[in-house]
């Protein structure tokens, strides 16, 4: 029993820090961590939630990355959104038109809508925070729409890498690439073969250097120009 309590305490502290790092005030993070919830470990091998599931849960990413995805009539998948640590998926009265799947091994805080909504009602400032987060996610969606609809294949990948570096708070020098080439393809509307070609070309052009999962940005300024990346849309 003592071991389980200690483990629960460590989880709460870690989750609290993740929420604060995402921009939530410490006292509001306390209220969310105190909400009845469970910590769920999710692997990227299979969907965590299928399309059409009821949206009766609130999900926060404690570690790792979650994706929202949709499939066409042929079963081809397109990743339509990402959620990084401290970010989440809010409940709604409708069923989900998307599925949820981890990009990497992830840990989630999963609570019930019936426990989450009273916290929002009791803390208007927390409600305002989530409203700003919804607006931010909308702005990200607009950027992704332009990325897949108008940018060329190289700019699409460059934009995704720039956005990921900012959202992971990795800085302008290097980051650990969380994506497989197939996942990049599913986000940018390409094939994995073409993504492989684009990454190789970016290396030859001196924009990035890859060592395993590490990506070093050897010319961040040119990456920003190539991607037409302006990070203001990521502000909360």
C-alpha positions as CSV (number, residue, x, y, z in Angstrom):
1,X,0.0,0.0,0.0
2,X,2.8,2.4,0.9
3,X,4.5,1.7,-2.4
4,X,1.3,2.5,-4.4
5,X,0.8,5.7,-2.4
6,X,4.4,6.8,-3.1
7,X,4.0,6.0,-6.8
8,X,0.7,8.0,-6.9
9,X,2.4,11.0,-5.2
10,X,5.2,10.9,-7.8
11,X,2.7,10.8,-10.6
12,X,0.8,13.8,-9.1
13,X,4.0,15.9,-8.8
14,X,5.0,15.1,-12.3
15,X,1.6,15.8,-13.8
16,X,1.4,19.1,-11.8
17,X,4.8,20.2,-13.2
18,X,3.7,19.3,-16.7
19,X,0.5,21.3,-16.5
20,X,2.4,24.3,-15.0
21,X,4.9,24.1,-17.8
22,X,2.0,24.2,-20.3
23,X,0.9,27.6,-18.9
24,X,-1.6,26.7,-16.1
25,X,-1.3,28.5,-12.8
26,X,0.0,26.3,-10.0
27,X,-3.1,26.5,-7.9
28,X,-5.3,25.6,-10.9
29,X,-2.9,22.7,-11.7
30,X,-3.5,21.6,-8.1
31,X,-7.3,21.5,-8.8
32,X,-6.8,19.4,-11.9
33,X,-4.4,16.9,-10.3
34,X,-6.9,16.5,-7.4
35,X,-9.6,15.5,-9.9
36,X,-10.4,11.8,-9.9
37,X,-8.3,10.3,-12.7
38,X,-6.2,7.4,-13.8
39,X,-2.8,7.4,-15.4
40,X,-2.8,5.3,-18.6
41,X,0.3,4.2,-20.5
42,X,-0.3,4.1,-24.3
43,X,1.8,2.5,-27.0
44,X,1.8,3.8,-30.6
45,X,1.1,0.3,-32.0
46,X,-2.7,0.6,-31.9
47,X,-5.4,3.3,-31.5
48,X,-6.1,4.4,-27.9
49,X,-9.6,5.5,-29.0
50,X,-11.4,4.7,-32.3
51,X,-13.4,7.2,-34.3
52,X,-17.0,7.4,-33.0
53,X,-16.1,6.9,-29.3
54,X,-18.1,9.0,-26.9
55,X,-16.3,12.2,-25.8
56,X,-17.0,11.8,-22.1
57,X,-13.4,11.9,-21.0
58,X,-10.9,14.7,-20.5
59,X,-7.4,13.6,-21.5
60,X,-4.1,15.4,-20.6
61,X,-0.7,14.3,-22.0
62,X,1.6,13.7,-19.1
63,X,4.5,12.5,-21.3
64,X,4.9,11.6,-24.9
65,X,2.7,12.8,-27.8
66,X,-0.8,12.0,-28.9
67,X,-2.3,12.3,-32.3
68,X,-5.8,12.7,-33.6
69,X,-6.4,10.9,-36.9
70,X,-9.1,10.3,-39.5
71,X,-9.2,7.7,-42.3
72,X,-10.7,7.8,-45.7
73,X,-13.0,5.1,-47.3
74,X,-9.9,3.2,-48.4
75,X,-8.5,3.1,-44.8
76,X,-5.7,5.5,-45.4
77,X,-4.9,7.5,-42.3
78,X,-4.3,11.2,-42.0
79,X,-3.1,12.7,-38.7
80,X,-5.0,16.0,-38.2
81,X,-3.7,17.2,-34.8
82,X,-1.0,16.6,-32.2
83,X,-1.1,17.0,-28.4
84,X,2.2,17.5,-26.5
85,X,2.9,17.2,-22.7
86,X,0.5,19.5,-20.8
87,X,-1.9,19.7,-23.7
88,X,-5.1,17.7,-23.8
89,X,-8.3,16.6,-25.5
90,X,-11.5,18.1,-23.9
91,X,-14.9,16.4,-23.5
92,X,-17.9,17.3,-25.6
93,X,-21.6,16.3,-26.0
94,X,-21.0,14.5,-29.3
95,X,-19.1,11.5,-30.3
96,X,-15.5,11.9,-31.7
97,X,-15.2,12.2,-35.4
98,X,-11.5,11.2,-35.0
99,X,-9.4,8.5,-33.5
100,X,-6.7,8.9,-30.9
101,X,-3.3,7.2,-31.2
102,X,0.1,7.8,-29.5
103,X,3.0,8.9,-31.6
104,X,5.5,7.5,-29.1
105,X,5.1,5.7,-25.8
106,X,3.0,8.1,-23.8
107,X,1.4,8.5,-20.3
108,X,-2.0,10.1,-20.1
109,X,-4.2,11.5,-17.3
110,X,-7.7,10.4,-18.1
111,X,-10.6,11.8,-16.1
112,X,-14.4,12.0,-16.5
113,X,-16.3,14.9,-17.9
114,X,-18.6,14.9,-14.9
115,X,-15.6,15.5,-12.6
116,X,-13.9,18.0,-14.9
117,X,-16.8,20.4,-15.7
118,X,-17.4,21.4,-12.0
119,X,-13.7,22.4,-11.8
120,X,-14.2,24.7,-14.8
121,X,-17.3,26.2,-13.2
122,X,-15.5,26.8,-10.0
123,X,-12.4,28.4,-11.6
124,X,-13.3,30.9,-14.4
125,X,-9.7,31.6,-15.0
126,X,-9.1,28.0,-15.9
127,X,-12.1,28.2,-18.3
128,X,-10.4,31.2,-19.9
129,X,-7.1,29.2,-20.2
130,X,-8.8,26.4,-22.1
131,X,-10.6,28.9,-24.3
132,X,-7.3,30.3,-25.3
133,X,-6.0,26.8,-25.9
134,X,-8.9,26.0,-28.2
135,X,-8.2,29.2,-30.2
136,X,-4.5,28.1,-30.4
137,X,-5.5,24.7,-31.7
138,X,-7.7,26.3,-34.3
139,X,-4.7,28.4,-35.4
140,X,-2.6,25.3,-35.7
141,X,-5.3,23.7,-37.7
142,X,-5.2,26.6,-40.2
143,X,-1.5,26.3,-40.6
144,X,-1.7,22.6,-41.2
145,X,-4.4,23.1,-43.8
146,X,-2.2,25.6,-45.7
147,X,0.8,23.2,-45.2
148,X,-0.9,20.3,-46.9
149,X,-2.9,22.4,-49.4
150,X,-0.3,24.9,-50.7
151,X,3.3,24.2,-49.6
152,X,5.6,21.9,-51.6
153,X,6.8,18.6,-50.1
154,X,10.0,20.1,-48.6
155,X,8.3,23.1,-47.1
156,X,5.7,20.8,-45.5
157,X,8.3,18.7,-43.7
158,X,10.3,21.8,-42.7
159,X,7.2,23.4,-41.2
160,X,6.4,20.3,-39.2
161,X,9.9,20.1,-37.8
162,X,10.0,23.8,-36.9
163,X,6.6,23.6,-35.2
164,X,7.6,20.4,-33.3
165,X,10.8,22.0,-32.1
166,X,8.9,25.0,-30.7
167,X,6.1,22.9,-29.1
168,X,8.7,20.6,-27.6
169,X,10.6,23.6,-26.3
170,X,13.7,22.1,-27.9
171,X,15.2,25.4,-29.0
172,X,16.8,26.4,-32.3
173,X,19.7,24.0,-32.3
174,X,18.5,20.4,-32.1
175,X,15.7,18.1,-31.0
176,X,14.8,14.4,-30.7
177,X,12.7,13.5,-33.7
178,X,9.6,11.9,-32.3
179,X,8.2,10.8,-35.6
180,X,8.7,7.8,-37.9
181,X,8.8,8.7,-41.6
182,X,5.3,7.1,-42.0
183,X,4.0,9.4,-39.3
184,X,5.5,12.5,-41.0
185,X,3.9,11.3,-44.2
186,X,0.5,10.9,-42.4
187,X,0.8,14.5,-41.1
188,X,2.0,16.1,-44.3
189,X,-0.1,14.2,-46.9
190,X,2.8,12.4,-48.6
191,X,4.3,8.9,-48.9
192,X,7.0,7.7,-46.6
193,X,9.2,7.2,-49.6
194,X,8.9,10.9,-50.5
195,X,9.5,11.9,-46.9
196,X,12.7,9.9,-46.9
197,X,13.8,11.7,-50.0
198,X,12.9,15.1,-48.6
199,X,14.9,14.6,-45.4
200,X,17.9,13.3,-47.3
201,X,17.7,16.5,-49.6
202,X,17.5,18.7,-46.5
203,X,20.7,17.1,-45.2
204,X,22.5,17.6,-48.5
205,X,21.4,21.2,-48.5
206,X,23.0,21.7,-45.1
207,X,19.7,22.5,-43.3
208,X,19.7,19.6,-40.9
209,X,22.1,16.9,-39.6
210,X,20.6,13.5,-38.5
211,X,22.2,11.2,-35.9
212,X,19.8,8.4,-35.0
213,X,16.7,10.2,-33.7
214,X,18.6,13.4,-33.1
215,X,18.0,16.3,-35.6
216,X,20.4,19.2,-35.5
217,X,19.3,22.4,-37.2
218,X,22.4,23.6,-38.9
219,X,20.7,26.5,-40.5
220,X,17.6,27.5,-38.5
221,X,17.1,30.8,-40.2
222,X,16.9,29.1,-43.6
223,X,14.6,26.4,-42.2
224,X,12.2,29.2,-41.1
225,X,12.3,30.8,-44.5
226,X,11.9,27.6,-46.4
227,X,8.9,26.6,-44.2
228,X,7.4,30.1,-44.1
229,X,7.2,29.4,-40.4
230,X,6.1,32.2,-38.1
231,X,5.7,30.9,-34.5
232,X,3.2,33.5,-33.3
233,X,0.3,31.2,-33.9
234,X,1.6,28.9,-31.2
235,X,1.2,31.5,-28.4
236,X,-1.4,30.9,-25.8
